[in-house]
Amino acid sequence: MIFGAVPLERALGAILAHSLPLAGGRLRKGALLGAEDLALLRAEGVDHVTVAQLEPGDLAEDVAAARLAAALVPDPAGQGLRIGPAATGRVNLNAEGPGVVEVDAEAVLRLNRIHPAITLATLAPLTRVTAGTLAGTVKIIAYAVPEAALAAACDAARGALRLRPVQMQTAGLILTEVPGQEAKLTAKGRRAVEARLSALGMGLAGVAVVPHDSAALADALQSLPGDIALILTGSATSDLYDTAPQAVRAAGGTVARFGMPVDPGNLLFLGAQGGRPVIGLPGCARSPALNGADWVLERLACGLAVGDDDIAAMGVGGLLKEIPTRPHLREPRR
Protein backbone atom coordinates (compact mmCIF):
# COMPACT_ATOMS: atom_id res chain seq x y z
CA MET A 1 0.00 0.00 0.00
CA ILE A 2 1.22 3.48 -0.89
CA PHE A 3 0.29 6.22 1.59
CA GLY A 4 0.82 9.95 1.26
CA ALA A 5 -0.22 13.25 -0.26
CA VAL A 6 -0.83 13.32 -4.02
CA PRO A 7 -2.15 15.96 -6.45
CA LEU A 8 -5.84 15.60 -7.31
CA GLU A 9 -5.09 14.38 -10.82
CA ARG A 10 -3.43 11.28 -9.31
CA ALA A 11 -6.09 10.62 -6.65
CA LEU A 12 -8.84 9.05 -8.76
CA GLY A 13 -9.76 5.67 -7.26
CA ALA A 14 -7.60 6.21 -4.16
CA ILE A 15 -8.84 5.97 -0.57
CA LEU A 16 -9.15 9.25 1.28
CA ALA A 17 -7.02 9.00 4.41
CA HIS A 18 -8.48 11.89 6.41
CA SER A 19 -11.92 13.49 6.45
CA LEU A 20 -12.17 16.84 4.70
CA PRO A 21 -14.78 19.55 5.37
CA LEU A 22 -16.65 20.88 2.34
CA ALA A 23 -19.03 23.78 1.94
CA GLY A 24 -21.93 21.38 1.47
CA GLY A 25 -20.91 18.77 4.02
CA ARG A 26 -17.96 16.50 4.65
CA LEU A 27 -15.95 14.02 2.61
CA ARG A 28 -15.27 11.22 5.06
CA LYS A 29 -12.06 9.32 5.45
CA GLY A 30 -12.11 5.90 3.82
CA ALA A 31 -14.09 7.19 0.85
CA LEU A 32 -13.08 5.83 -2.54
CA LEU A 33 -12.44 9.04 -4.46
CA GLY A 34 -14.42 9.33 -7.68
CA ALA A 35 -14.47 12.01 -10.36
CA GLU A 36 -17.35 13.85 -8.63
CA ASP A 37 -15.44 13.95 -5.34
CA LEU A 38 -12.37 15.36 -7.03
CA ALA A 39 -14.46 18.03 -8.75
CA LEU A 40 -15.89 19.10 -5.37
CA LEU A 41 -12.41 19.30 -3.92
CA ARG A 42 -11.16 21.44 -6.83
CA ALA A 43 -14.10 23.76 -6.33
CA GLU A 44 -13.01 24.18 -2.70
CA GLY A 45 -9.51 25.12 -3.78
CA VAL A 46 -7.94 21.82 -2.72
CA ASP A 47 -5.08 20.66 -4.94
CA HIS A 48 -3.56 17.82 -2.87
CA VAL A 49 -5.08 15.07 -0.72
CA THR A 50 -3.62 12.40 1.54
CA VAL A 51 -4.64 9.00 0.28
CA ALA A 52 -3.96 5.29 0.48
CA GLN A 53 -3.44 3.47 -2.80
CA LEU A 54 -3.51 -0.29 -3.13
CA GLU A 55 -0.60 -2.02 -4.79
CA PRO A 56 -0.70 -5.36 -6.59
CA GLY A 57 -1.15 -8.09 -3.97
CA ASP A 58 -2.97 -5.84 -1.51
CA LEU A 59 -6.41 -6.46 -0.01
CA ALA A 60 -8.73 -3.63 1.03
CA GLU A 61 -9.46 -3.47 4.76
CA ASP A 62 -13.04 -4.76 4.64
CA VAL A 63 -12.20 -7.61 2.29
CA ALA A 64 -9.29 -8.61 4.53
CA ALA A 65 -11.34 -8.38 7.72
CA ALA A 66 -14.16 -10.50 6.31
CA ARG A 67 -11.74 -13.13 5.07
CA LEU A 68 -9.95 -13.37 8.42
CA ALA A 69 -13.24 -13.60 10.32
CA ALA A 70 -14.35 -16.45 8.06
CA ALA A 71 -11.11 -18.30 8.82
CA LEU A 72 -11.52 -17.80 12.56
CA VAL A 73 -15.11 -19.01 12.47
CA PRO A 74 -15.39 -21.47 9.54
CA ASP A 75 -18.39 -23.15 11.17
CA PRO A 76 -20.53 -20.43 12.81
CA ALA A 77 -23.30 -22.82 13.89
CA GLY A 78 -20.87 -25.36 15.31
CA GLN A 79 -18.73 -22.70 16.99
CA GLY A 80 -21.70 -20.81 18.40
CA LEU A 81 -20.56 -17.46 17.03
CA ARG A 82 -22.15 -14.95 14.67
CA ILE A 83 -19.94 -13.15 12.15
CA GLY A 84 -20.93 -9.52 11.72
CA PRO A 85 -20.58 -7.41 8.57
CA ALA A 86 -17.26 -5.82 7.67
CA ALA A 87 -17.07 -2.04 8.14
CA THR A 88 -14.05 0.25 8.44
CA GLY A 89 -11.82 -2.80 8.57
CA ARG A 90 -13.66 -4.37 11.51
CA VAL A 91 -15.70 -7.56 11.89
CA ASN A 92 -17.29 -8.47 15.22
CA LEU A 93 -17.78 -12.03 16.46
CA ASN A 94 -20.75 -12.33 18.80
CA ALA A 95 -21.94 -15.23 20.95
CA GLU A 96 -25.14 -16.90 19.81
CA GLY A 97 -26.14 -17.95 23.34
CA PRO A 98 -24.97 -18.40 26.93
CA GLY A 99 -21.75 -20.23 27.68
CA VAL A 100 -18.03 -19.65 28.01
CA VAL A 101 -15.63 -18.60 25.26
CA GLU A 102 -12.85 -21.02 24.39
CA VAL A 103 -9.82 -19.26 22.94
CA ASP A 104 -6.71 -20.83 21.45
CA ALA A 105 -4.40 -18.22 22.99
CA GLU A 106 -1.29 -19.48 21.20
CA ALA A 107 -3.06 -19.25 17.83
CA VAL A 108 -4.19 -15.70 18.57
CA LEU A 109 -0.61 -14.79 19.48
CA ARG A 110 0.65 -16.29 16.21
CA LEU A 111 -1.92 -14.28 14.26
CA ASN A 112 -1.11 -11.00 15.97
CA ARG A 113 2.61 -11.45 15.31
CA ILE A 114 2.26 -11.73 11.54
CA HIS A 115 1.56 -8.11 10.59
CA PRO A 116 0.93 -5.12 12.87
CA ALA A 117 -2.09 -4.06 10.82
CA ILE A 118 -3.80 -7.48 11.09
CA THR A 119 -5.26 -7.87 14.56
CA LEU A 120 -7.63 -9.98 16.62
CA ALA A 121 -8.79 -9.09 20.14
CA THR A 122 -10.78 -11.60 22.19
CA LEU A 123 -12.27 -11.98 25.62
CA ALA A 124 -10.09 -13.80 28.14
CA PRO A 125 -10.32 -17.58 27.78
CA LEU A 126 -13.40 -19.11 29.44
CA THR A 127 -15.13 -15.78 29.99
CA ARG A 128 -18.87 -16.22 30.50
CA VAL A 129 -21.05 -14.73 27.79
CA THR A 130 -24.72 -14.42 26.97
CA ALA A 131 -26.47 -14.17 23.61
CA GLY A 132 -25.08 -11.21 21.71
CA THR A 133 -21.94 -10.71 23.82
CA LEU A 134 -18.96 -9.54 21.78
CA ALA A 135 -16.50 -12.43 22.04
CA GLY A 136 -13.87 -11.19 19.59
CA THR A 137 -13.22 -8.45 17.08
CA VAL A 138 -11.09 -8.52 13.95
CA LYS A 139 -9.59 -5.16 13.04
CA ILE A 140 -7.49 -4.35 10.01
CA ILE A 141 -5.75 -1.19 11.14
CA ALA A 142 -4.50 0.03 7.75
CA TYR A 143 -6.62 0.71 4.69
CA ALA A 144 -5.09 -2.33 3.04
CA VAL A 145 -2.75 -5.20 3.89
CA PRO A 146 -0.67 -7.60 1.82
CA GLU A 147 -2.73 -10.61 0.76
CA ALA A 148 0.15 -12.93 1.62
CA ALA A 149 0.22 -11.67 5.21
CA LEU A 150 -3.55 -12.03 5.47
CA ALA A 151 -3.35 -15.63 4.20
CA ALA A 152 -0.70 -16.41 6.83
CA ALA A 153 -2.92 -14.93 9.54
CA CYS A 154 -5.85 -17.04 8.40
CA ASP A 155 -3.73 -20.19 8.52
CA ALA A 156 -2.29 -19.29 11.93
CA ALA A 157 -5.59 -19.03 13.76
CA ARG A 158 -8.15 -21.02 11.82
CA GLY A 159 -11.02 -21.94 14.16
CA ALA A 160 -9.26 -20.32 17.15
CA LEU A 161 -12.42 -19.06 18.84
CA ARG A 162 -15.60 -20.86 19.84
CA LEU A 163 -18.44 -20.82 22.30
CA ARG A 164 -18.74 -23.71 24.72
CA PRO A 165 -22.51 -23.63 25.33
CA VAL A 166 -24.22 -24.35 28.61
CA GLN A 167 -25.10 -28.06 28.82
CA MET A 168 -26.61 -28.30 32.29
CA GLN A 169 -30.24 -27.26 32.42
CA THR A 170 -30.90 -26.91 36.16
CA ALA A 171 -29.34 -26.68 39.59
CA GLY A 172 -30.67 -27.36 43.07
CA LEU A 173 -29.82 -25.17 46.03
CA ILE A 174 -29.54 -25.98 49.74
CA LEU A 175 -29.34 -23.09 52.19
CA THR A 176 -28.44 -23.76 55.81
CA GLU A 177 -29.37 -21.52 58.72
CA VAL A 178 -27.69 -21.08 62.09
CA PRO A 179 -29.51 -20.03 65.28
CA GLY A 180 -30.33 -16.33 65.22
CA GLN A 181 -29.81 -15.95 61.49
CA GLU A 182 -32.09 -13.38 59.88
CA ALA A 183 -34.45 -14.66 57.21
CA LYS A 184 -33.38 -11.89 54.85
CA LEU A 185 -29.88 -13.42 54.63
CA THR A 186 -31.36 -16.67 53.36
CA ALA A 187 -33.54 -14.81 50.86
CA LYS A 188 -30.56 -12.77 49.68
CA GLY A 189 -28.57 -15.92 49.01
CA ARG A 190 -31.38 -17.48 47.03
CA ARG A 191 -31.83 -14.37 44.88
CA ALA A 192 -28.13 -14.13 44.08
CA VAL A 193 -27.84 -17.80 43.13
CA GLU A 194 -31.00 -17.70 41.04
CA ALA A 195 -29.67 -14.66 39.16
CA ARG A 196 -26.41 -16.47 38.41
CA LEU A 197 -28.26 -19.48 37.04
CA SER A 198 -30.55 -17.27 34.96
CA ALA A 199 -27.53 -15.58 33.34
CA LEU A 200 -26.42 -19.05 32.23
CA GLY A 201 -29.86 -19.91 30.89
CA MET A 202 -30.36 -22.41 33.73
CA GLY A 203 -33.29 -22.86 36.05
CA LEU A 204 -33.47 -23.39 39.80
CA ALA A 205 -34.91 -26.91 40.08
CA GLY A 206 -35.49 -26.84 43.80
CA VAL A 207 -34.54 -25.10 47.04
CA ALA A 208 -34.19 -26.60 50.51
CA VAL A 209 -33.65 -24.55 53.67
CA VAL A 210 -32.34 -26.67 56.55
CA PRO A 211 -30.55 -26.21 59.89
CA HIS A 212 -26.77 -26.01 59.74
CA ASP A 213 -26.36 -29.67 60.59
CA SER A 214 -24.61 -32.45 58.65
CA ALA A 215 -27.49 -34.93 58.97
CA ALA A 216 -30.16 -32.45 57.88
CA LEU A 217 -28.00 -31.27 55.03
CA ALA A 218 -27.27 -34.84 53.87
CA ASP A 219 -30.97 -35.71 53.84
CA ALA A 220 -31.75 -32.61 51.79
CA LEU A 221 -28.95 -33.34 49.35
CA GLN A 222 -30.19 -36.87 48.65
CA SER A 223 -33.59 -35.57 47.54
CA LEU A 224 -32.42 -32.34 45.89
CA PRO A 225 -33.28 -32.09 42.16
CA GLY A 226 -30.97 -30.52 39.58
CA ASP A 227 -28.02 -31.28 37.32
CA ILE A 228 -25.71 -29.46 39.76
CA ALA A 229 -26.09 -29.28 43.54
CA LEU A 230 -25.25 -25.97 45.21
CA ILE A 231 -24.81 -25.54 48.96
CA LEU A 232 -24.73 -22.12 50.62
CA THR A 233 -24.21 -22.40 54.37
CA GLY A 234 -25.22 -20.00 57.11
CA SER A 235 -21.83 -20.54 58.74
CA ALA A 236 -18.76 -20.44 56.50
CA THR A 237 -17.01 -23.72 55.68
CA SER A 238 -13.62 -23.67 57.39
CA ASP A 239 -12.17 -27.10 56.71
CA LEU A 240 -12.34 -30.09 54.38
CA TYR A 241 -14.18 -31.94 57.16
CA ASP A 242 -16.51 -29.15 58.25
CA THR A 243 -20.31 -29.50 58.37
CA ALA A 244 -21.16 -29.19 54.69
CA PRO A 245 -18.35 -31.34 53.24
CA GLN A 246 -19.16 -34.04 55.79
CA ALA A 247 -22.81 -33.88 54.72
CA VAL A 248 -21.80 -34.56 51.12
CA ARG A 249 -19.93 -37.67 52.25
CA ALA A 250 -22.87 -38.76 54.41
CA ALA A 251 -25.11 -38.48 51.35
CA GLY A 252 -22.89 -40.94 49.48
CA GLY A 253 -20.80 -38.31 47.72
CA THR A 254 -17.16 -37.31 47.65
CA VAL A 255 -15.32 -34.06 48.29
CA ALA A 256 -12.34 -33.41 46.04
CA ARG A 257 -11.17 -30.03 47.21
CA PHE A 258 -11.65 -27.27 49.75
CA GLY A 259 -10.24 -23.81 49.03
CA MET A 260 -9.25 -21.92 45.90
CA PRO A 261 -6.75 -19.15 45.07
CA VAL A 262 -9.43 -16.64 44.06
CA ASP A 263 -10.48 -13.76 46.27
CA PRO A 264 -13.39 -13.31 46.90
CA GLY A 265 -14.19 -17.02 46.80
CA ASN A 266 -11.45 -18.71 48.85
CA LEU A 267 -13.84 -20.85 50.91
CA LEU A 268 -15.33 -22.90 48.09
CA PHE A 269 -15.43 -26.68 48.18
CA LEU A 270 -16.01 -28.99 45.24
CA GLY A 271 -17.28 -32.54 45.18
CA ALA A 272 -19.80 -34.91 43.62
CA GLN A 273 -22.92 -36.76 44.71
CA GLY A 274 -25.45 -38.81 42.81
CA GLY A 275 -23.50 -38.52 39.57
CA ARG A 276 -23.52 -34.72 39.56
CA PRO A 277 -21.16 -31.96 40.70
CA VAL A 278 -21.59 -30.40 44.12
CA ILE A 279 -20.34 -26.87 44.75
CA GLY A 280 -20.06 -25.59 48.29
CA LEU A 281 -20.49 -21.87 47.71
CA PRO A 282 -18.48 -19.31 49.69
CA GLY A 283 -20.41 -16.68 51.62
CA CYS A 284 -19.56 -14.03 49.02
CA ALA A 285 -21.95 -15.84 46.65
CA ARG A 286 -24.73 -13.90 48.42
CA SER A 287 -23.45 -10.85 46.54
CA PRO A 288 -24.03 -10.49 42.79
CA ALA A 289 -20.37 -9.45 42.39
CA LEU A 290 -18.01 -11.81 40.57
CA ASN A 291 -16.28 -14.37 42.80
CA GLY A 292 -14.39 -17.62 42.38
CA ALA A 293 -17.51 -19.76 42.58
CA ASP A 294 -18.76 -18.13 39.39
CA TRP A 295 -15.79 -19.47 37.45
CA VAL A 296 -16.31 -22.99 38.77
CA LEU A 297 -20.09 -22.95 38.22
CA GLU A 298 -19.77 -21.59 34.68
CA ARG A 299 -17.29 -24.22 33.59
CA LEU A 300 -19.20 -27.11 35.12
CA ALA A 301 -22.44 -25.83 33.58
CA CYS A 302 -20.76 -25.91 30.17
CA GLY A 303 -19.60 -29.50 30.59
CA LEU A 304 -15.97 -28.70 31.34
CA ALA A 305 -14.04 -30.66 33.94
CA VAL A 306 -12.70 -28.63 36.85
CA GLY A 307 -9.76 -30.30 38.57
CA ASP A 308 -7.00 -29.23 40.93
CA ASP A 309 -4.83 -27.82 38.15
CA ASP A 310 -7.75 -25.81 36.75
CA ILE A 311 -8.49 -24.26 40.12
CA ALA A 312 -4.81 -23.64 40.84
CA ALA A 313 -4.49 -21.77 37.53
CA MET A 314 -7.32 -19.44 38.53
CA GLY A 315 -4.94 -17.68 40.91
CA VAL A 316 -3.50 -15.69 37.99
CA GLY A 317 -6.14 -13.00 37.56
CA GLY A 318 -7.93 -14.32 40.63
CA LEU A 319 -7.60 -11.15 42.70
CA LEU A 320 -11.08 -9.87 41.98
CA LYS A 321 -12.78 -6.64 42.91
CA GLU A 322 -13.23 -6.10 46.63
CA ILE A 323 -16.80 -6.43 47.98
CA PRO A 324 -17.46 -3.65 50.54
CA THR A 325 -20.00 -5.80 52.44
CA ARG A 326 -17.49 -8.54 53.30
CA PRO A 327 -17.05 -9.12 57.04
CA HIS A 328 -13.25 -8.98 56.71
CA LEU A 329 -11.91 -6.72 53.99
CA ARG A 330 -8.46 -7.41 52.55
CA GLU A 331 -7.28 -4.01 53.73
CA PRO A 332 -8.90 -2.04 56.55
CA ARG A 333 -10.70 1.18 55.73
CA ARG A 334 -8.75 4.28 56.62
C-alpha positions in Angstrom: 0.0 0.0 0.0 1.2 3.5 -0.9 0.3 6.2 1.6 0.8 10.0 1.3 -0.2 13.2 -0.3 -0.8 13.3 -4.0 -2.2 16.0 -6.5 -5.8 15.6 -7.3 -5.1 14.4 -10.8 -3.4 11.3 -9.3 -6.1 10.6 -6.6 -8.8 9.0 -8.8 -9.8 5.7 -7.3 -7.6 6.2 -4.2 -8.8 6.0 -0.6 -9.2 9.3 1.3 -7.0 9.0 4.4 -8.5 11.9 6.4 -11.9 13.5 6.4 -12.2 16.8 4.7 -14.8 19.6 5.4 -16.6 20.9 2.3 -19.0 23.8 1.9 -21.9 21.4 1.5 -20.9 18.8 4.0 -18.0 16.5 4.6 -15.9 14.0 2.6 -15.3 11.2 5.1 -12.1 9.3 5.4 -12.1 5.9 3.8 -14.1 7.2 0.9 -13.1 5.8 -2.5 -12.4 9.0 -4.5 -14.4 9.3 -7.7 -14.5 12.0 -10.4 -17.3 13.9 -8.6 -15.4 13.9 -5.3 -12.4 15.4 -7.0 -14.5 18.0 -8.8 -15.9 19.1 -5.4 -12.4 19.3 -3.9 -11.2 21.4 -6.8 -14.1 23.8 -6.3 -13.0 24.2 -2.7 -9.5 25.1 -3.8 -7.9 21.8 -2.7 -5.1 20.7 -4.9 -3.6 17.8 -2.9 -5.1 15.1 -0.7 -3.6 12.4 1.5 -4.6 9.0 0.3 -4.0 5.3 0.5 -3.4 3.5 -2.8 -3.5 -0.3 -3.1 -0.6 -2.0 -4.8 -0.7 -5.4 -6.6 -1.1 -8.1 -4.0 -3.0 -5.8 -1.5 -6.4 -6.5 0.0 -8.7 -3.6 1.0 -9.5 -3.5 4.8 -13.0 -4.8 4.6 -12.2 -7.6 2.3 -9.3 -8.6 4.5 -11.3 -8.4 7.7 -14.2 -10.5 6.3 -11.7 -13.1 5.1 -10.0 -13.4 8.4 -13.2 -13.6 10.3 -14.3 -16.4 8.1 -11.1 -18.3 8.8 -11.5 -17.8 12.6 -15.1 -19.0 12.5 -15.4 -21.5 9.5 -18.4 -23.1 11.2 -20.5 -20.4 12.8 -23.3 -22.8 13.9 -20.9 -25.4 15.3 -18.7 -22.7 17.0 -21.7 -20.8 18.4 -20.6 -17.5 17.0 -22.2 -15.0 14.7 -19.9 -13.1 12.2 -20.9 -9.5 11.7 -20.6 -7.4 8.6 -17.3 -5.8 7.7 -17.1 -2.0 8.1 -14.1 0.3 8.4 -11.8 -2.8 8.6 -13.7 -4.4 11.5 -15.7 -7.6 11.9 -17.3 -8.5 15.2 -17.8 -12.0 16.5 -20.8 -12.3 18.8 -21.9 -15.2 20.9 -25.1 -16.9 19.8 -26.1 -18.0 23.3 -25.0 -18.4 26.9 -21.8 -20.2 27.7 -18.0 -19.7 28.0 -15.6 -18.6 25.3 -12.9 -21.0 24.4 -9.8 -19.3 22.9 -6.7 -20.8 21.4 -4.4 -18.2 23.0 -1.3 -19.5 21.2 -3.1 -19.3 17.8 -4.2 -15.7 18.6 -0.6 -14.8 19.5 0.7 -16.3 16.2 -1.9 -14.3 14.3 -1.1 -11.0 16.0 2.6 -11.5 15.3 2.3 -11.7 11.5 1.6 -8.1 10.6 0.9 -5.1 12.9 -2.1 -4.1 10.8 -3.8 -7.5 11.1 -5.3 -7.9 14.6 -7.6 -10.0 16.6 -8.8 -9.1 20.1 -10.8 -11.6 22.2 -12.3 -12.0 25.6 -10.1 -13.8 28.1 -10.3 -17.6 27.8 -13.4 -19.1 29.4 -15.1 -15.8 30.0 -18.9 -16.2 30.5 -21.1 -14.7 27.8 -24.7 -14.4 27.0 -26.5 -14.2 23.6 -25.1 -11.2 21.7 -21.9 -10.7 23.8 -19.0 -9.5 21.8 -16.5 -12.4 22.0 -13.9 -11.2 19.6 -13.2 -8.5 17.1 -11.1 -8.5 13.9 -9.6 -5.2 13.0 -7.5 -4.3 10.0 -5.8 -1.2 11.1 -4.5 0.0 7.8 -6.6 0.7 4.7 -5.1 -2.3 3.0 -2.8 -5.2 3.9 -0.7 -7.6 1.8 -2.7 -10.6 0.8 0.1 -12.9 1.6 0.2 -11.7 5.2 -3.6 -12.0 5.5 -3.3 -15.6 4.2 -0.7 -16.4 6.8 -2.9 -14.9 9.5 -5.9 -17.0 8.4 -3.7 -20.2 8.5 -2.3 -19.3 11.9 -5.6 -19.0 13.8 -8.1 -21.0 11.8 -11.0 -21.9 14.2 -9.3 -20.3 17.1 -12.4 -19.1 18.8 -15.6 -20.9 19.8 -18.4 -20.8 22.3 -18.7 -23.7 24.7 -22.5 -23.6 25.3 -24.2 -24.4 28.6 -25.1 -28.1 28.8 -26.6 -28.3 32.3 -30.2 -27.3 32.4 -30.9 -26.9 36.2 -29.3 -26.7 39.6 -30.7 -27.4 43.1 -29.8 -25.2 46.0 -29.5 -26.0 49.7 -29.3 -23.1 52.2 -28.4 -23.8 55.8 -29.4 -21.5 58.7 -27.7 -21.1 62.1 -29.5 -20.0 65.3 -30.3 -16.3 65.2 -29.8 -16.0 61.5 -32.1 -13.4 59.9 -34.5 -14.7 57.2 -33.4 -11.9 54.8 -29.9 -13.4 54.6 -31.4 -16.7 53.4 -33.5 -14.8 50.9 -30.6 -12.8 49.7 -28.6 -15.9 49.0 -31.4 -17.5 47.0 -31.8 -14.4 44.9 -28.1 -14.1 44.1 -27.8 -17.8 43.1 -31.0 -17.7 41.0 -29.7 -14.7 39.2 -26.4 -16.5 38.4 -28.3 -19.5 37.0 -30.5 -17.3 35.0 -27.5 -15.6 33.3 -26.4 -19.1 32.2 -29.9 -19.9 30.9 -30.4 -22.4 33.7 -33.3 -22.9 36.1 -33.5 -23.4 39.8 -34.9 -26.9 40.1 -35.5 -26.8 43.8 -34.5 -25.1 47.0 -34.2 -26.6 50.5 -33.6 -24.6 53.7 -32.3 -26.7 56.6 -30.6 -26.2 59.9 -26.8 -26.0 59.7 -26.4 -29.7 60.6 -24.6 -32.5 58.7 -27.5 -34.9 59.0 -30.2 -32.5 57.9 -28.0 -31.3 55.0 -27.3 -34.8 53.9 -31.0 -35.7 53.8 -31.7 -32.6 51.8 -28.9 -33.3 49.3 -30.2 -36.9 48.7 -33.6 -35.6 47.5 -32.4 -32.3 45.9 -33.3 -32.1 42.2 -31.0 -30.5 39.6 -28.0 -31.3 37.3 -25.7 -29.5 39.8 -26.1 -29.3 43.5 -25.2 -26.0 45.2 -24.8 -25.5 49.0 -24.7 -22.1 50.6 -24.2 -22.4 54.4 -25.2 -20.0 57.1 -21.8 -20.5 58.7 -18.8 -20.4 56.5 -17.0 -23.7 55.7 -13.6 -23.7 57.4 -12.2 -27.1 56.7 -12.3 -30.1 54.4 -14.2 -31.9 57.2 -16.5 -29.2 58.2 -20.3 -29.5 58.4 -21.2 -29.2 54.7 -18.3 -31.3 53.2 -19.2 -34.0 55.8 -22.8 -33.9 54.7 -21.8 -34.6 51.1 -19.9 -37.7 52.2 -22.9 -38.8 54.4 -25.1 -38.5 51.4 -22.9 -40.9 49.5 -20.8 -38.3 47.7 -17.2 -37.3 47.7 -15.3 -34.1 48.3 -12.3 -33.4 46.0 -11.2 -30.0 47.2 -11.6 -27.3 49.7 -10.2 -23.8 49.0 -9.3 -21.9 45.9 -6.7 -19.1 45.1 -9.4 -16.6 44.1 -10.5 -13.8 46.3 -13.4 -13.3 46.9 -14.2 -17.0 46.8 -11.5 -18.7 48.8 -13.8 -20.9 50.9 -15.3 -22.9 48.1 -15.4 -26.7 48.2 -16.0 -29.0 45.2 -17.3 -32.5 45.2 -19.8 -34.9 43.6 -22.9 -36.8 44.7 -25.4 -38.8 42.8 -23.5 -38.5 39.6 -23.5 -34.7 39.6 -21.2 -32.0 40.7 -21.6 -30.4 44.1 -20.3 -26.9 44.7 -20.1 -25.6 48.3 -20.5 -21.9 47.7 -18.5 -19.3 49.7 -20.4 -16.7 51.6 -19.6 -14.0 49.0 -22.0 -15.8 46.7 -24.7 -13.9 48.4 -23.4 -10.9 46.5 -24.0 -10.5 42.8 -20.4 -9.5 42.4 -18.0 -11.8 40.6 -16.3 -14.4 42.8 -14.4 -17.6 42.4 -17.5 -19.8 42.6 -18.8 -18.1 39.4 -15.8 -19.5 37.5 -16.3 -23.0 38.8 -20.1 -22.9 38.2 -19.8 -21.6 34.7 -17.3 -24.2 33.6 -19.2 -27.1 35.1 -22.4 -25.8 33.6 -20.8 -25.9 30.2 -19.6 -29.5 30.6 -16.0 -28.7 31.3 -14.0 -30.7 33.9 -12.7 -28.6 36.9 -9.8 -30.3 38.6 -7.0 -29.2 40.9 -4.8 -27.8 38.1 -7.8 -25.8 36.7 -8.5 -24.3 40.1 -4.8 -23.6 40.8 -4.5 -21.8 37.5 -7.3 -19.4 38.5 -4.9 -17.7 40.9 -3.5 -15.7 38.0 -6.1 -13.0 37.6 -7.9 -14.3 40.6 -7.6 -11.1 42.7 -11.1 -9.9 42.0 -12.8 -6.6 42.9 -13.2 -6.1 46.6 -16.8 -6.4 48.0 -17.5 -3.7 50.5 -20.0 -5.8 52.4 -17.5 -8.5 53.3 -17.0 -9.1 57.0 -13.3 -9.0 56.7 -11.9 -6.7 54.0 -8.5 -7.4 52.6 -7.3 -4.0 53.7 -8.9 -2.0 56.6 -10.7 1.2 55.7 -8.7 4.3 56.6 
